[in-house]
């Protein structure tokens, strides 16, 4: 494939780290942007510290990376949940997660887009969520994850003539720190949730990585503007987390 450079937000742990390792194994240059530098980064991964909730900080990091690398792949994986019932939700929850899930992606893409257009190939990938379809306690999270889908479809239309595809991978319940922050690890609730999924198990980070790797492949330029739910069938019916 040759000279592919991927920027992954939240590449220091969970899904992002697993994807970073898979891309490194395929010969990508991988740059992770995360709030904290990992203590045990995969060999070869370039780590950049940045709080993606801070728009000015994101702009500075984006400009620096764009000046030093010709980015071909942007994977906006970083996310936060901030769960609460509607009575406790605040407009600031929505604006905060809009910056993280939407604004940061826009800033990064605008910095990397000139190199993608020059090359005539680019891949923009989002880590969405099955919660875009609605989940209790997810006012800000579901709103901004649903926003990702609309924004990705718009970008897909605008960027298709330049050989740049834009797609969303939307996980269901996956065994990560984010998930265990809501559902206690090893709890009866975790087991009950797994049993309720049509496939009878929770997702693993590798399930999501494999979907990302399909969309990331430079040969897969005929798929754009799509949202792939990798959710064990949770998006087919209703499921309360």
C-alpha positions as CSV (number, residue, x, y, z in Angstrom):
1,X,0.0,0.0,0.0
2,X,3.0,2.3,0.7
3,X,3.4,5.5,2.6
4,X,0.1,5.4,4.5
5,X,-0.1,7.6,7.6
6,X,-3.0,7.3,10.0
7,X,-3.9,9.7,12.8
8,X,-6.0,8.0,15.4
9,X,-7.6,10.0,18.2
10,X,-7.7,8.0,21.4
11,X,-5.1,5.6,20.1
12,X,-3.6,5.0,23.5
13,X,-6.1,2.4,24.8
14,X,-9.1,0.3,24.0
15,X,-10.4,0.2,20.5
16,X,-8.0,2.9,19.4
17,X,-4.9,1.1,20.6
18,X,-6.0,-2.2,19.0
19,X,-6.6,-0.4,15.7
20,X,-3.2,1.3,16.0
21,X,-1.5,-2.1,16.5
22,X,-3.3,-3.5,13.5
23,X,-2.3,-0.6,11.3
24,X,1.3,-0.7,12.5
25,X,1.4,-4.4,11.6
26,X,0.2,-3.5,8.0
27,X,3.0,-0.9,7.6
28,X,1.2,2.3,8.4
29,X,2.8,5.2,10.1
30,X,0.5,5.7,13.1
31,X,0.1,8.9,15.1
32,X,-2.1,8.7,18.3
33,X,-3.7,11.8,19.7
34,X,-4.9,11.3,23.3
35,X,-5.3,13.3,26.5
36,X,-2.3,11.5,28.1
37,X,0.8,9.9,26.7
38,X,0.6,6.1,27.1
39,X,3.2,4.5,29.3
40,X,3.4,1.4,27.1
41,X,2.8,2.6,23.5
42,X,3.1,0.0,20.8
43,X,6.5,0.0,19.1
44,X,6.6,2.6,16.3
45,X,3.5,4.5,17.3
46,X,3.9,8.3,17.5
47,X,2.1,9.7,20.6
48,X,0.8,13.2,20.9
49,X,-0.8,14.6,24.0
50,X,-3.9,16.8,23.5
51,X,-7.2,17.4,25.2
52,X,-9.7,17.2,22.4
53,X,-12.2,19.1,24.5
54,X,-10.0,22.1,24.0
55,X,-10.6,23.5,20.5
56,X,-7.5,25.7,20.5
57,X,-5.2,22.9,21.5
58,X,-6.7,20.7,18.8
59,X,-5.9,23.3,16.2
60,X,-2.3,23.6,17.3
61,X,-1.7,19.9,17.2
62,X,-3.5,19.5,13.9
63,X,-1.3,22.1,12.3
64,X,1.9,20.6,13.7
65,X,1.0,17.1,12.5
66,X,0.0,18.4,9.0
67,X,3.4,20.2,8.7
68,X,5.3,17.1,9.6
69,X,3.3,14.3,8.0
70,X,1.3,13.6,4.8
71,X,-1.8,12.1,6.5
72,X,-3.8,9.7,4.5
73,X,-6.1,8.3,7.2
74,X,-8.0,10.1,9.9
75,X,-9.7,7.9,12.5
76,X,-11.7,9.9,15.0
77,X,-12.1,7.3,17.7
78,X,-11.9,9.2,20.9
79,X,-15.2,9.6,22.8
80,X,-16.7,10.2,26.2
81,X,-20.2,9.2,27.5
82,X,-21.1,11.6,30.3
83,X,-24.3,9.6,31.2
84,X,-27.2,11.2,33.0
85,X,-31.0,11.3,33.0
86,X,-32.6,14.2,31.2
87,X,-33.5,15.9,34.4
88,X,-29.8,16.2,35.2
89,X,-28.5,16.9,31.7
90,X,-27.3,20.3,30.8
91,X,-26.8,22.2,27.5
92,X,-23.0,22.3,28.4
93,X,-23.0,18.5,28.1
94,X,-24.1,18.8,24.5
95,X,-21.6,21.5,23.6
96,X,-18.8,19.7,25.3
97,X,-19.3,16.5,23.6
98,X,-20.0,18.3,20.3
99,X,-16.5,19.7,20.5
100,X,-15.1,16.3,21.2
101,X,-17.1,14.2,18.8
102,X,-17.6,16.7,16.0
103,X,-15.6,19.9,16.3
104,X,-12.2,18.1,16.9
105,X,-12.8,15.9,13.8
106,X,-13.6,19.0,11.7
107,X,-10.4,20.8,12.8
108,X,-8.2,17.7,12.2
109,X,-9.8,17.0,8.8
110,X,-9.3,20.6,7.5
111,X,-5.6,20.3,8.4
112,X,-5.0,17.0,6.7
113,X,-7.3,17.5,3.7
114,X,-4.8,19.3,1.4
115,X,-2.4,16.3,1.5
116,X,-5.3,13.8,0.9
117,X,-6.5,15.9,-2.1
118,X,-3.0,16.1,-3.5
119,X,-2.6,12.4,-3.3
120,X,-6.1,11.7,-4.7
121,X,-6.8,9.3,-1.9
122,X,-7.9,9.5,1.7
123,X,-9.9,7.7,4.3
124,X,-11.9,9.4,7.1
125,X,-13.3,7.1,9.7
126,X,-15.5,7.7,12.7
127,X,-16.1,5.6,15.8
128,X,-19.8,6.2,16.1
129,X,-22.2,4.3,18.4
130,X,-25.3,2.2,18.4
131,X,-26.5,4.8,21.0
132,X,-27.2,7.1,18.0
133,X,-30.4,5.2,17.8
134,X,-31.3,6.1,21.4
135,X,-30.3,4.8,24.8
136,X,-31.5,6.0,28.2
137,X,-29.1,8.4,30.0
138,X,-27.4,9.4,26.8
139,X,-28.8,12.8,25.9
140,X,-25.5,14.5,24.9
141,X,-23.8,11.3,23.8
142,X,-26.5,10.0,21.5
143,X,-27.1,13.5,20.1
144,X,-23.5,14.0,19.1
145,X,-22.9,10.4,18.0
146,X,-26.0,10.8,15.7
147,X,-24.4,14.1,14.5
148,X,-21.4,12.1,13.4
149,X,-23.5,10.2,11.0
150,X,-24.9,13.3,9.4
151,X,-21.6,15.0,9.1
152,X,-19.9,11.9,7.7
153,X,-22.6,11.6,5.0
154,X,-22.1,15.3,4.0
155,X,-18.3,14.9,3.9
156,X,-18.7,11.8,1.9
157,X,-20.6,13.7,-0.8
158,X,-18.2,16.6,-0.9
159,X,-14.9,14.5,-0.9
160,X,-15.8,11.6,-3.1
161,X,-14.6,13.4,-6.3
162,X,-11.1,13.6,-4.6
163,X,-10.9,9.9,-3.9
164,X,-11.6,10.4,-0.2
165,X,-14.1,8.1,1.5
166,X,-15.9,8.8,4.8
167,X,-17.5,6.1,6.8
168,X,-18.7,5.3,10.3
169,X,-18.2,2.2,12.4
170,X,-20.9,2.2,15.1
171,X,-20.2,-0.3,17.9
172,X,-22.7,-1.7,20.3
173,X,-21.6,-2.8,23.8
174,X,-17.9,-3.5,23.7
175,X,-15.7,-4.6,26.6
176,X,-13.6,-1.5,27.1
177,X,-12.9,0.9,30.0
178,X,-15.7,3.2,28.8
179,X,-18.2,0.3,28.9
180,X,-17.0,-0.8,32.4
181,X,-17.3,2.7,33.6
182,X,-21.1,2.3,33.1
183,X,-21.5,-1.5,33.6
184,X,-19.3,-3.0,36.4
185,X,-16.8,-5.5,35.1
186,X,-17.8,-9.1,35.9
187,X,-21.2,-8.0,37.2
188,X,-24.5,-9.8,36.8
189,X,-25.6,-6.8,34.8
190,X,-22.7,-7.4,32.3
191,X,-23.7,-11.0,32.0
192,X,-27.4,-10.1,31.6
193,X,-26.6,-7.6,28.9
194,X,-24.5,-10.1,27.0
195,X,-27.3,-12.7,27.1
196,X,-29.8,-10.1,25.7
197,X,-27.8,-9.5,22.6
198,X,-28.9,-11.6,19.6
199,X,-25.4,-13.0,19.2
200,X,-25.2,-13.9,22.9
201,X,-22.0,-12.1,23.8
202,X,-20.5,-8.6,24.2
203,X,-18.2,-7.2,21.6
204,X,-14.4,-7.2,21.8
205,X,-12.1,-4.5,20.5
206,X,-11.0,-6.8,17.7
207,X,-14.5,-6.9,16.3
208,X,-14.4,-3.1,15.8
209,X,-10.8,-3.0,14.5
210,X,-11.7,-5.5,11.7
211,X,-14.5,-3.2,10.6
212,X,-12.2,-0.2,10.6
213,X,-9.5,-2.0,8.6
214,X,-12.0,-2.8,5.9
215,X,-13.0,0.9,5.4
216,X,-9.3,1.9,5.8
217,X,-8.1,-0.2,2.9
218,X,-7.1,2.0,-0.1
219,X,-8.6,-0.6,-2.4
220,X,-12.1,0.0,-0.9
221,X,-12.9,3.2,-2.6
222,X,-16.4,2.4,-3.7
223,X,-17.9,2.4,-0.2
224,X,-18.5,5.9,1.3
225,X,-21.1,7.7,3.5
226,X,-22.0,4.4,5.2
227,X,-22.6,3.5,8.9
228,X,-21.8,0.0,9.8
229,X,-23.3,-1.2,13.1
230,X,-21.0,-3.7,14.8
231,X,-23.2,-4.4,17.7
232,X,-24.1,-8.1,17.9
233,X,-27.6,-7.3,16.5
234,X,-28.4,-4.6,19.0
235,X,-29.4,-2.2,16.3
236,X,-31.9,-4.5,14.8
237,X,-34.3,-4.3,17.7
238,X,-34.4,-2.5,21.0
239,X,-31.9,-2.9,23.8
240,X,-31.7,-0.9,27.0
241,X,-28.2,-0.6,28.5
